[in-house]
Amino acid sequence: MNIWWLMVVCGVITFGIRYSFIAAEGHFQPPGWFHRLLPFVPVAALTALTAPELLLVNGDILLGLDNPRLWAGVVAIIVAAAWRNTLLTIGCGFLAFFLLQCL
């Protein structure tokens, strides 16, 4: 029964945090530096999610030629920068990863 109370409490906390931004709409004006930094949030979040997956192998940082995840990520970054097509980027990244694992 304790796990259910924990889930309810976590849900209420999450709802409260998200609702606070909706309720503060029009009543709070963030500073200018905050608005200038907002465009960088998605890039920072995506980097924080993907960098450990690309760099860590069995808990160790591996930057050599024997890390297919890293090189498939590099291929995906190049494709994303060149064509700006999400589906093409994912496909090329997976294809590069598959081919690099076969080598």
N, CA, C and O atoms as a GROMACS GRO file, in nm:
protein
  412
    1MET      N    1   0.081  -0.119   0.000
    1MET     CA    2   0.000   0.000   0.000
    1MET      C    3   0.086   0.126   0.000
    1MET      O    4   0.042   0.230  -0.049
    2ASN      N    5   0.208   0.119   0.055
    2ASN     CA    6   0.296   0.235   0.060
    2ASN      C    7   0.335   0.284  -0.079
    2ASN      O    8   0.350   0.404  -0.101
    3ILE      N    9   0.351   0.191  -0.173
    3ILE     CA   10   0.389   0.229  -0.307
    3ILE      C   11   0.281   0.314  -0.373
    3ILE      O   12   0.311   0.404  -0.450
    4TRP      N   13   0.155   0.285  -0.342
    4TRP     CA   14   0.046   0.363  -0.399
    4TRP      C   15   0.045   0.504  -0.344
    4TRP      O   16   0.021   0.600  -0.418
    5TRP      N   17   0.072   0.519  -0.214
    5TRP     CA   18   0.079   0.653  -0.157
    5TRP      C   19   0.195   0.731  -0.218
    5TRP      O   20   0.184   0.850  -0.244
    6LEU      N   21   0.305   0.663  -0.240
    6LEU     CA   22   0.421   0.727  -0.301
    6LEU      C   23   0.388   0.775  -0.443
    6LEU      O   24   0.426   0.886  -0.482
    7MET      N   25   0.317   0.693  -0.519
    7MET     CA   26   0.278   0.731  -0.654
    7MET      C   27   0.182   0.849  -0.652
    7MET      O   28   0.194   0.940  -0.734
    8VAL      N   29   0.088   0.850  -0.559
    8VAL     CA   30  -0.006   0.962  -0.548
    8VAL      C   31   0.068   1.090  -0.510
    8VAL      O   32   0.044   1.195  -0.570
    9VAL      N   33   0.156   1.083  -0.413
    9VAL     CA   34   0.231   1.201  -0.370
    9VAL      C   35   0.318   1.253  -0.484
    9VAL      O   36   0.324   1.373  -0.508
   10CYS      N   37   0.386   1.164  -0.554
   10CYS     CA   38   0.469   1.206  -0.668
   10CYS      C   39   0.384   1.269  -0.777
   10CYS      O   40   0.425   1.367  -0.840
   11GLY      N   41   0.266   1.214  -0.801
   11GLY     CA   42   0.176   1.272  -0.900
   11GLY      C   43   0.129   1.411  -0.860
   11GLY      O   44   0.123   1.501  -0.944
   12VAL      N   45   0.096   1.429  -0.733
   12VAL     CA   46   0.052   1.560  -0.685
   12VAL      C   47   0.165   1.662  -0.695
   12VAL      O   48   0.142   1.776  -0.734
   13ILE      N   49   0.286   1.621  -0.660
   13ILE     CA   50   0.401   1.711  -0.670
   13ILE      C   51   0.426   1.750  -0.814
   13ILE      O   52   0.447   1.867  -0.845
   14THR      N   53   0.423   1.653  -0.904
   14THR     CA   54   0.444   1.681  -1.046
   14THR      C   55   0.336   1.773  -1.099
   14THR      O   56   0.365   1.868  -1.172
   15PHE      N   57   0.211   1.747  -1.064
   15PHE     CA   58   0.101   1.833  -1.106
   15PHE      C   59   0.120   1.975  -1.053
   15PHE      O   60   0.100   2.072  -1.125
   16GLY      N   61   0.159   1.986  -0.927
   16GLY     CA   62   0.179   2.117  -0.866
   16GLY      C   63   0.288   2.197  -0.936
   16GLY      O   64   0.273   2.317  -0.959
   17ILE      N   65   0.398   2.131  -0.969
   17ILE     CA   66   0.506   2.200  -1.038
   17ILE      C   67   0.460   2.248  -1.175
   17ILE      O   68   0.485   2.363  -1.212
   18ARG      N   69   0.394   2.162  -1.249
   18ARG     CA   70   0.349   2.201  -1.383
   18ARG      C   71   0.237   2.305  -1.378
   18ARG      O   72   0.234   2.396  -1.460
   19TYR      N   73   0.147   2.293  -1.283
   19TYR     CA   74   0.038   2.388  -1.272
   19TYR      C   75   0.088   2.526  -1.228
   19TYR      O   76   0.029   2.628  -1.265
   20SER      N   77   0.196   2.530  -1.151
   20SER     CA   78   0.248   2.658  -1.105
   20SER      C   79   0.287   2.747  -1.222
   20SER      O   80   0.270   2.869  -1.216
   21PHE      N   81   0.340   2.689  -1.330
   21PHE     CA   82   0.376   2.769  -1.447
   21PHE      C   83   0.251   2.820  -1.519
   21PHE      O   84   0.251   2.932  -1.571
   22ILE      N   85   0.147   2.740  -1.522
   22ILE     CA   86   0.022   2.783  -1.585
   22ILE      C   87  -0.044   2.892  -1.501
   22ILE      O   88  -0.093   2.991  -1.555
   23ALA      N   89  -0.045   2.874  -1.370
   23ALA     CA   90  -0.109   2.971  -1.280
   23ALA      C   91  -0.033   3.104  -1.278
   23ALA      O   92  -0.093   3.209  -1.257
   24ALA      N   93   0.098   3.100  -1.298
   24ALA     CA   94   0.180   3.222  -1.291
   24ALA      C   95   0.175   3.300  -1.423
   24ALA      O   96   0.229   3.410  -1.430
   25GLU      N   97   0.112   3.246  -1.525
   25GLU     CA   98   0.105   3.313  -1.655
   25GLU      C   99   0.045   3.452  -1.640
   25GLU      O  100  -0.067   3.467  -1.590
   26GLY      N  101   0.119   3.552  -1.684
   26GLY     CA  102   0.072   3.689  -1.677
   26GLY      C  103   0.103   3.758  -1.546
   26GLY      O  104   0.094   3.881  -1.538
   27HIS      N  105   0.138   3.683  -1.442
   27HIS     CA  106   0.167   3.742  -1.311
   27HIS      C  107   0.316   3.752  -1.283
   27HIS      O  108   0.358   3.821  -1.190
   28PHE      N  109   0.395   3.684  -1.364
   28PHE     CA  110   0.539   3.680  -1.340
   28PHE      C  111   0.611   3.702  -1.472
   28PHE      O  112   0.580   3.635  -1.571
   29GLN      N  113   0.704   3.794  -1.475
   29GLN     CA  114   0.784   3.820  -1.594
   29GLN      C  115   0.929   3.782  -1.565
   29GLN      O  116   0.996   3.849  -1.486
   30PRO      N  117   0.979   3.675  -1.629
   30PRO     CA  118   1.118   3.637  -1.604
   30PRO      C  119   1.214   3.743  -1.657
   30PRO      O  120   1.180   3.821  -1.746
   31PRO      N  121   1.334   3.746  -1.602
   31PRO     CA  122   1.432   3.846  -1.648
   31PRO      C  123   1.475   3.820  -1.793
   31PRO      O  124   1.453   3.712  -1.848
   32GLY      N  125   1.537   3.920  -1.853
   32GLY     CA  126   1.579   3.911  -1.992
   32GLY      C  127   1.680   3.801  -2.018
   32GLY      O  128   1.674   3.735  -2.122
   33TRP      N  129   1.773   3.779  -1.924
   33TRP     CA  130   1.874   3.676  -1.945
   33TRP      C  131   1.809   3.538  -1.952
   33TRP      O  132   1.859   3.448  -2.021
   34PHE      N  133   1.698   3.521  -1.881
   34PHE     CA  134   1.626   3.393  -1.883
   34PHE      C  135   1.569   3.367  -2.022
   34PHE      O  136   1.578   3.256  -2.075
   35HIS      N  137   1.510   3.470  -2.081
   35HIS     CA  138   1.453   3.457  -2.216
   35HIS      C  139   1.562   3.431  -2.319
   35HIS      O  140   1.540   3.356  -2.415
   36ARG      N  141   1.679   3.492  -2.301
   36ARG     CA  142   1.788   3.471  -2.396
   36ARG      C  143   1.844   3.329  -2.389
   36ARG      O  144   1.894   3.278  -2.489
   37LEU      N  145   1.836   3.266  -2.273
   37LEU     CA  146   1.891   3.131  -2.257
   37LEU      C  147   1.792   3.020  -2.294
   37LEU      O  148   1.834   2.906  -2.314
   38LEU      N  149   1.664   3.050  -2.304
   38LEU     CA  150   1.564   2.947  -2.333
   38LEU      C  151   1.588   2.869  -2.463
   38LEU      O  152   1.563   2.748  -2.463
   39PRO      N  153   1.636   2.929  -2.571
   39PRO     CA  154   1.659   2.849  -2.693
   39PRO      C  155   1.764   2.739  -2.676
   39PRO      O  156   1.767   2.645  -2.756
   40PHE      N  157   1.848   2.749  -2.576
   40PHE     CA  158   1.954   2.650  -2.556
   40PHE      C  159   1.908   2.529  -2.474
   40PHE      O  160   1.981   2.430  -2.465
   41VAL      N  161   1.791   2.536  -2.414
   41VAL     CA  162   1.743   2.428  -2.328
   41VAL      C  163   1.726   2.296  -2.406
   41VAL      O  164   1.774   2.194  -2.356
   42PRO      N  165   1.662   2.292  -2.523
   42PRO     CA  166   1.647   2.164  -2.593
   42PRO      C  167   1.781   2.102  -2.631
   42PRO      O  168   1.798   1.980  -2.621
   43VAL      N  169   1.876   2.183  -2.675
   43VAL     CA  170   2.007   2.130  -2.712
   43VAL      C  171   2.078   2.073  -2.591
   43VAL      O  172   2.138   1.965  -2.599
   44ALA      N  173   2.072   2.142  -2.478
   44ALA     CA  174   2.137   2.094  -2.357
   44ALA      C  175   2.073   1.965  -2.307
   44ALA      O  176   2.143   1.874  -2.264
   45ALA      N  177   1.940   1.958  -2.312
   45ALA     CA  178   1.871   1.837  -2.266
   45ALA      C  179   1.903   1.719  -2.356
   45ALA      O  180   1.928   1.609  -2.307
   46LEU      N  181   1.902   1.740  -2.488
   46LEU     CA  182   1.932   1.631  -2.580
   46LEU      C  183   2.077   1.584  -2.565
   46LEU      O  184   2.104   1.464  -2.572
   47THR      N  185   2.168   1.677  -2.544
   47THR     CA  186   2.308   1.641  -2.522
   47THR      C  187   2.324   1.561  -2.393
   47THR      O  188   2.399   1.463  -2.390
   48ALA      N  189   2.255   1.602  -2.289
   48ALA     CA  190   2.264   1.529  -2.161
   48ALA      C  191   2.208   1.388  -2.172
   48ALA      O  192   2.253   1.298  -2.101
   49LEU      N  193   2.111   1.368  -2.259
   49LEU     CA  194   2.053   1.234  -2.276
   49LEU      C  195   2.138   1.145  -2.367
   49LEU      O  196   2.148   1.025  -2.343
   50THR      N  197   2.198   1.202  -2.471
   50THR     CA  198   2.266   1.119  -2.570
   50THR      C  199   2.415   1.100  -2.542
   50THR      O  200   2.469   0.994  -2.575
   51ALA      N  201   2.482   1.197  -2.484
   51ALA     CA  202   2.627   1.187  -2.465
   51ALA      C  203   2.669   1.063  -2.384
   51ALA      O  204   2.763   0.996  -2.425
   52PRO      N  205   2.604   1.031  -2.273
   52PRO     CA  206   2.645   0.910  -2.202
   52PRO      C  207   2.627   0.782  -2.285
   52PRO      O  208   2.707   0.690  -2.274
   53GLU      N  209   2.522   0.777  -2.366
   53GLU     CA  210   2.500   0.659  -2.449
   53GLU      C  211   2.605   0.645  -2.558
   53GLU      O  212   2.640   0.534  -2.598
   54LEU      N  213   2.656   0.756  -2.606
   54LEU     CA  214   2.756   0.751  -2.712
   54LEU      C  215   2.897   0.727  -2.659
   54LEU      O  216   2.978   0.664  -2.726
   55LEU      N  217   2.926   0.776  -2.542
   55LEU     CA  218   3.063   0.774  -2.491
   55LEU      C  219   3.093   0.661  -2.394
   55LEU      O  220   3.208   0.616  -2.387
   56LEU      N  221   2.993   0.613  -2.320
   56LEU     CA  222   3.019   0.512  -2.218
   56LEU      C  223   2.995   0.371  -2.270
   56LEU      O  224   2.890   0.341  -2.327
   57VAL      N  225   3.093   0.286  -2.250
   57VAL     CA  226   3.081   0.144  -2.282
   57VAL      C  227   3.122   0.067  -2.157
   57VAL      O  228   3.237   0.075  -2.114
   58ASN      N  229   3.029  -0.007  -2.099
   58ASN     CA  230   3.052  -0.081  -1.975
   58ASN      C  231   3.102   0.009  -1.862
   58ASN      O  232   3.185  -0.032  -1.782
   59GLY      N  233   3.052   0.133  -1.857
   59GLY     CA  234   3.086   0.225  -1.750
   59GLY      C  235   3.215   0.302  -1.771
   59GLY      O  236   3.250   0.386  -1.688
   60ASP      N  237   3.286   0.277  -1.880
   60ASP     CA  238   3.411   0.348  -1.907
   60ASP      C  239   3.395   0.434  -2.032
   60ASP      O  240   3.326   0.397  -2.126
   61ILE      N  241   3.459   0.550  -2.031
   61ILE     CA  242   3.456   0.637  -2.148
   61ILE      C  243   3.546   0.578  -2.254
   61ILE      O  244   3.664   0.551  -2.229
   62LEU      N  245   3.491   0.557  -2.372
   62LEU     CA  246   3.564   0.495  -2.482
   62LEU      C  247   3.556   0.587  -2.604
   62LEU      O  248   3.449   0.603  -2.662
   63LEU      N  249   3.669   0.647  -2.641
   63LEU     CA  250   3.673   0.742  -2.751
   63LEU      C  251   3.747   0.688  -2.873
   63LEU      O  252   3.774   0.763  -2.966
   64GLY      N  253   3.780   0.560  -2.874
   64GLY     CA  254   3.858   0.503  -2.982
   64GLY      C  255   3.775   0.456  -3.100
   64GLY      O  256   3.653   0.476  -3.105
   65LEU      N  257   3.843   0.395  -3.193
   65LEU     CA  258   3.778   0.342  -3.313
   65LEU      C  259   3.691   0.221  -3.283
   65LEU      O  260   3.608   0.184  -3.366
   66ASP      N  261   3.707   0.161  -3.168
   66ASP     CA  262   3.630   0.042  -3.134
   66ASP      C  263   3.499   0.073  -3.062
   66ASP      O  264   3.441  -0.016  -2.999
   67ASN      N  265   3.452   0.196  -3.070
   67ASN     CA  266   3.324   0.235  -3.011
   67ASN      C  267   3.226   0.266  -3.124
   67ASN      O  268   3.221   0.380  -3.172
   68PRO      N  269   3.147   0.167  -3.168
   68PRO     CA  270   3.056   0.193  -3.280
   68PRO      C  271   2.946   0.293  -3.248
   68PRO      O  272   2.896   0.360  -3.339
   69ARG      N  273   2.907   0.305  -3.122
   69ARG     CA  274   2.804   0.402  -3.086
   69ARG      C  275   2.851   0.545  -3.113
   69ARG      O  276   2.777   0.627  -3.167
   70LEU      N  277   2.975   0.572  -3.076
   70LEU     CA  278   3.030   0.706  -3.096
   70LEU      C  279   3.034   0.742  -3.243
   70LEU      O  280   2.993   0.852  -3.282
   71TRP      N  281   3.083   0.652  -3.325
   71TRP     CA  282   3.098   0.682  -3.468
   71TRP      C  283   2.962   0.686  -3.538
   71TRP      O  284   2.945   0.763  -3.633
   72ALA      N  285   2.868   0.606  -3.495
   72ALA     CA  286   2.733   0.616  -3.551
   72ALA      C  287   2.670   0.749  -3.510
   72ALA      O  288   2.596   0.809  -3.588
   73GLY      N  289   2.699   0.795  -3.390
   73GLY     CA  290   2.651   0.926  -3.347
   73GLY      C  291   2.712   1.039  -3.428
   73GLY      O  292   2.644   1.136  -3.460
   74VAL      N  293   2.840   1.026  -3.461
   74VAL     CA  294   2.906   1.126  -3.545
   74VAL      C  295   2.841   1.129  -3.683
   74VAL      O  296   2.816   1.237  -3.738
   75VAL      N  297   2.814   1.011  -3.740
   75VAL     CA  298   2.745   1.005  -3.869
   75VAL      C  299   2.608   1.071  -3.860
   75VAL      O  300   2.571   1.148  -3.948
   76ALA      N  301   2.533   1.043  -3.754
   76ALA     CA  302   2.401   1.102  -3.737
   76ALA      C  303   2.409   1.254  -3.722
   76ALA      O  304   2.323   1.325  -3.775
   77ILE      N  305   2.509   1.303  -3.653
   77ILE     CA  306   2.525   1.448  -3.637
   77ILE      C  307   2.555   1.513  -3.771
   77ILE      O  308   2.501   1.620  -3.802
   78ILE      N  309   2.641   1.451  -3.850
   78ILE     CA  310   2.674   1.505  -3.982
   78ILE      C  311   2.550   1.506  -4.072
   78ILE      O  312   2.524   1.605  -4.140
   79VAL      N  313   2.475   1.397  -4.073
   79VAL     CA  314   2.353   1.390  -4.155
   79VAL      C  315   2.252   1.494  -4.108
   79VAL      O  316   2.188   1.560  -4.190
   80ALA      N  317   2.236   1.509  -3.976
   80ALA     CA  318   2.141   1.607  -3.924
   80ALA      C  319   2.181   1.749  -3.962
   80ALA      O  320   2.096   1.831  -3.996
   81ALA      N  321   2.311   1.779  -3.956
   81ALA     CA  322   2.357   1.913  -3.990
   81ALA      C  323   2.343   1.941  -4.140
   81ALA      O  324   2.314   2.053  -4.180
   82ALA      N  325   2.364   1.838  -4.222
   82ALA     CA  326   2.360   1.858  -4.366
   82ALA      C  327   2.218   1.866  -4.420
   82ALA      O  328   2.188   1.953  -4.502
   83TRP      N  329   2.129   1.776  -4.376
   83TRP     CA  330   1.996   1.767  -4.437
   83TRP      C  331   1.881   1.812  -4.347
   83TRP      O  332   1.771   1.838  -4.396
   84ARG      N  333   1.903   1.821  -4.216
   84ARG     CA  334   1.798   1.864  -4.122
   84ARG      C  335   1.669   1.784  -4.139
   84ARG      O  336   1.559   1.840  -4.140
   85ASN      N  337   1.685   1.654  -4.152
   85ASN     CA  338   1.572   1.562  -4.168
   85ASN      C  339   1.580   1.458  -4.057
   85ASN      O  340   1.675   1.379  -4.053
   86THR      N  341   1.484   1.458  -3.968
   86THR     CA  342   1.489   1.370  -3.852
   86THR      C  343   1.489   1.223  -3.889
   86THR      O  344   1.568   1.145  -3.837
   87LEU      N  345   1.399   1.185  -3.979
   87LEU     CA  346   1.388   1.045  -4.018
   87LEU      C  347   1.516   0.997  -4.087
   87LEU      O  348   1.563   0.886  -4.062
   88LEU      N  349   1.573   1.080  -4.174
   88LEU     CA  350   1.698   1.045  -4.241
   88LEU      C  351   1.812   1.033  -4.140
   88LEU      O  352   1.896   0.944  -4.151
   89THR      N  353   1.814   1.123  -4.042
   89THR     CA  354   1.918   1.118  -3.939
   89THR      C  355   1.911   0.989  -3.859
   89THR      O  356   2.013   0.925  -3.835
   90ILE      N  357   1.791   0.952  -3.817
   90ILE     CA  358   1.774   0.829  -3.739
   90ILE      C  359   1.812   0.709  -3.824
   90ILE      O  360   1.883   0.620  -3.777
   91GLY      N  361   1.765   0.704  -3.947
   91GLY     CA  362   1.796   0.592  -4.035
   91GLY      C  363   1.945   0.577  -4.062
   91GLY      O  364   1.998   0.467  -4.054
   92CYS      N  365   2.011   0.687  -4.092
   92CYS     CA  366   2.155   0.681  -4.117
   92CYS      C  367   2.233   0.645  -3.992
   92CYS      O  368   2.332   0.573  -3.999
   93GLY      N  369   2.188   0.694  -3.878
   93GLY     CA  370   2.255   0.658  -3.753
   93GLY      C  371   2.243   0.511  -3.721
   93GLY      O  372   2.340   0.447  -3.681
   94PHE      N  373   2.123   0.455  -3.740
   94PHE     CA  374   2.103   0.312  -3.717
   94PHE      C  375   2.181   0.228  -3.818
   94PHE      O  376   2.241   0.127  -3.782
   95LEU      N  377   2.180   0.270  -3.943
   95LEU     CA  378   2.254   0.196  -4.046
   95LEU      C  379   2.403   0.199  -4.017
   95LEU      O  380   2.470   0.097  -4.029
   96ALA      N  381   2.455   0.315  -3.980
   96ALA     CA  382   2.598   0.325  -3.945
   96ALA      C  383   2.630   0.239  -3.824
   96ALA      O  384   2.734   0.173  -3.822
   97PHE      N  385   2.544   0.238  -3.726
   97PHE     CA  386   2.567   0.157  -3.607
   97PHE      C  387   2.568   0.008  -3.642
   97PHE      O  388   2.654  -0.068  -3.595
   98PHE      N  389   2.471  -0.034  -3.724
   98PHE     CA  390   2.465  -0.174  -3.765
   98PHE      C  391   2.590  -0.214  -3.843
   98PHE      O  392   2.648  -0.319  -3.817
   99LEU      N  393   2.631  -0.131  -3.938
   99LEU     CA  394   2.748  -0.164  -4.019
   99LEU      C  395   2.876  -0.163  -3.936
   99LEU      O  396   2.963  -0.248  -3.956
  100LEU      N  397   2.887  -0.070  -3.844
  100LEU     CA  398   3.006  -0.064  -3.759
  100LEU      C  399   3.013  -0.183  -3.662
  100LEU      O  400   3.122  -0.229  -3.628
  101GLN      N  401   2.898  -0.233  -3.619
  101GLN     CA  402   2.900  -0.350  -3.532
  101GLN      C  403   2.939  -0.476  -3.610
  101GLN      O  404   2.999  -0.568  -3.555
  102CYS      N  405   2.906  -0.478  -3.738
  102CYS     CA  406   2.943  -0.594  -3.820
  102CYS      C  407   3.092  -0.600  -3.849
  102CYS      O  408   3.145  -0.708  -3.875
  103LEU      N  409   3.160  -0.486  -3.844
  103LEU     CA  410   3.303  -0.484  -3.873
  103LEU      C  411   3.387  -0.541  -3.761
  103LEU      O  412   3.509  -0.546  -3.772
   0.00000   0.00000   0.00000
